[in-house]
Amino acid sequence: MSGAFLRTPPHRAALAAGAREVLLFTDLADLADPDGNGVYQRVGYRPVRDVAQRAFTADG
């Protein structure tokens, strides 16, 4: 099963239900895979911005 098959139905369902946009967050491993990014672009996703996620703990 391809990644496009797994992502396309929820994407289309959200738009059909009235969503104006659908967001997809990927991790760095996905960004390093040109085939993976191609799947996202074929179903209509476009890069918008990079987001950094940080977690801090009291342990230091």
C-alpha positions in Angstrom: 0.0 0.0 0.0 1.4 3.4 -0.9 1.6 6.4 1.3 -0.7 8.3 -1.1 -3.5 5.7 -0.6 -3.2 6.0 3.2 -3.4 9.8 3.2 -5.7 10.7 0.4 -9.1 9.5 1.8 -8.8 11.5 5.0 -7.6 14.6 3.1 -10.5 14.5 0.7 -13.0 13.7 3.4 -11.9 16.8 5.4 -12.2 19.0 2.3 -15.6 17.5 1.5 -16.7 18.3 5.0 -15.9 22.0 4.5 -12.3 22.3 5.7 -10.5 25.1 3.9 -7.1 23.6 4.4 -5.6 20.3 5.6 -2.3 20.3 7.3 0.3 17.5 7.4 3.2 17.5 9.7 6.2 15.3 8.8 9.4 14.5 10.7 13.0 15.0 9.5 13.1 11.4 8.2 10.3 12.1 5.8 12.0 15.3 4.6 15.1 13.3 3.8 13.1 10.9 1.6 12.4 12.5 -1.8 9.9 9.7 -2.7 7.9 10.4 0.5 7.7 14.1 -0.2 6.6 13.3 -3.8 3.7 11.4 -2.4 2.6 14.4 -0.4 2.9 16.7 -3.3 1.0 14.4 -5.7 -2.1 14.5 -3.4 -1.9 18.3 -3.2 0.2 19.2 -0.1 2.7 22.0 -0.5 5.5 23.0 1.9 4.6 26.0 4.0 7.1 26.3 6.8 9.5 24.4 9.0 8.5 24.0 12.6 10.9 23.1 15.4 9.6 21.2 18.4 11.5 21.3 21.7 10.9 19.6 25.0 12.4 20.8 28.3 12.5 18.9 31.5 13.3 19.8 35.1 16.0 17.1 35.1 18.2 19.4 33.0 
